[in-house]
Amino acid sequence: MKKGRLKVIFMNICALIIIIVAMFLMWKPEKPKHRLKPVENESVTTNVINPVYRKDGELQFRDQKDNLLVTISVEIADNEVKRIQGLMYRDSLPAMSGMFFMFETEELQSFWMKNTRFSLDIIYINAERKVVSISRNAKPYSLESLPSSAPAMYVVEVPAGFASKYNINENCRIVF
């Protein structure tokens, strides 16, 4: 090939690369289409998916003599994504229901009420399925840490006042 022809090919390749780079720099991706809606907190506006309650099973609370106190339906949070989401961005729970958090290991647990719109009782349960502590009437939207008083492997969140109404205390256990 002659030098002149190589020079033309080289210039064409360079021009093509410049055009591709310019197109890449000017390209603006289309905005994603999603099902998010704004949720307002007193001073914060965030886009979130509005979760819907899903009954995954039932859970019983029993006293120390094994008497049935109450049975509720539960939505199970058994992986990191579900546990992080919890009951955030929901307006309420159906009657006689709650969220049941399952962890792989028994250890001190701590929950908060970030983006949770209604007050809860948070019931911490150990590997033997015995209630170890209860955080009663947790305040909506609070960032305060609500730790268990002993290692827990399970946590049940129910509407505020539930534990008192059904006499659930540290002498109780769960069956699921």
N, C-alpha and C positions, 0 to 999 in steps of 0.2 A: 504494500500500500504506500501511497505517496504521503509525504508529510502534510501536505495541504488537506488531504482527505481525512487523516487522523485528527488534525486540528478541528475540522468541522464536526466530526463525531464527538470529540471531547467537549466542544462548546455546546452541542445539543444535549449531551448528558448533563452538563452543569446547569443548563437552563431548565431542564426537566426537574432536577433536584431542587433548584430554587423555587420553581412553581409548586412542587409538592410541599416543601417547607412552608411557603407562604399560605397555601391552602390549609395546612394543619394549624398554623398560628391564627388564621382568621375563622376557623371552624368553631362554632358554638354549639355544644350539645343541646338537644331538645330537653326542656325541663321534664323531670320524671312525672308520670301520672300516677298518683297514689290515692289511697282512701283516707287521707289524714284530714282532721278538722281541728280548728283552733280550740284550745281549752284555756280558760282564763282563771288564774289565781289572782289574788288581790293586786299584785304588782308584776306578775309574770304571765306572758302569753307563750304557749308552746304548741307545737303540732304533735298530735298523738292519735293513735288508733283508739277508738272507743270500744273497749273489750265487752264481750257479752258473756254472762255466766254460763258455764257448761257443767252439768252434773256428771262427775266421773265415778262416783260411788257414794257409799254411806259410811258414817262413823258414829259409834256409840260412846257416850260418857257413862261410866259406871262408878258407883261409890266404893269404899273400901270393903264393903260386905258383898260386892258384886251385884248390887241392885241397879237396874237400869235407871239412869237419871233422864237422859234424852238421846234421841237419834237425830242426826242431821245429814243432809246431803252435802257432799263436798266436791269442790273442783280441786284437782290435784296439781300441785306445782312440784314436779319431780326432776326438773333439770334447771340449769343456771338461768336460762332465758325466762322461763316461767316464774322462777323464784324472784328474779329481779323485777319483773312486771308486777307480780303480786296483785293487789286490789287497786293499784293506782288507776286514776282516771275513770273510776266507776261511780255511779251516783248512789248505788245501794246494792244490797244482796237480797235475793229472794228470801221469803220467810223460811226459817228452819234450815239455813244453809251456811256454809263457810268455805274458807280456802284452807287446804291441808298441804303444808310444806313438808317435803321429805328430803332429808339430807343423807349423804353417803356415810358420814361419820358422826358420832356423838361428840359434841364439843359445845362450849359456850356459844350461844347464838345472840344476835342483837338485831332488832328490827327498828325501823323508823316509819313515819307516816307521810313522807314526802309524796305530794300529789295524790294523797288518799283523801277523798272528799267527805268521808263520814267517820265518826268515832268508832273504834274497835276495842274488843278485848283480845289480847294476844296471849295464847295459852302455850307454854313451853312444856314439852314432853320428852322424857328420856328414852333410851333404847328398850327399857323394860315396859314402855308404854304407860308410865306413871307421870302425872302432872308434877313438874318440879317448880314452876312459878307461873304467875299470871300478871300481865300488865293490863290493868283495868282502865277503861275509858280513855284510851290513847287519843290525843287531840289531832284532828284533821290537819294536814299540811305541815305538821311539826317535823323539824329535823333533829329533834332530841332522840338520842340513842336509848332504846328500851331493851336492855340486856336480860338474859335469863339469869336466875340466881344459881343455877347448876348446869352442868352439861346437858344438852338436849339434842335429840336426833329428829324430832318432829315438832312442828308448830302449827297450831290451828288458830286462824283469825275468824272471829265471829263479831256480829254487831255489838256495840257497847252495851253493857248491862246483862248480856247473855249469861256470863259466869255466875253472877249473883242470882239471877232469876232461876237458874237450874241447880243451884248449890254446888257448883263446880269449884273445887279447891285442890290443895296439894295432896289430899288423901285419895283423889280420884285417879282413874286410869281410862284409857281409851281402848276400843276394840274396832278394828277395821278389816 
